[in-house]
Amino acid sequence: MTRCKCKSKAHIPLSERELQVLELVADGLTNEKIAEKLKISKRTVDNHISNILSKTSTHNRVELVRWALLWGKICLDNINCCQVKQLTK
């Protein structure tokens, strides 16, 4: 999973760290694995995910990943990445 490089329609301000966490959630990592990868505590990951869910008005990881794909926050195997940018060319 990679972050989309195009401008997103979503005006939800996610921090750089929240975007990193979001990418790892979309990759299917558990909070424990995300903590290990980012070298932060699991509790910090829990807090980041809680904040992201709140900001995006999503209720679980599945809804969150769907939201992230829909709004161009992440790309999945170069599918549906930067659709808005490609359509405007």
Protein Blocks (a to p, Z undefined) as FASTA:
>chain_A
ZZdfbdcfblcdcdfklmmmmmmmmnopafklmmmmnopafklmmmmmmmmmmmnopabf
klmmmmmmmnopaceehiaiaklmmmmZZ
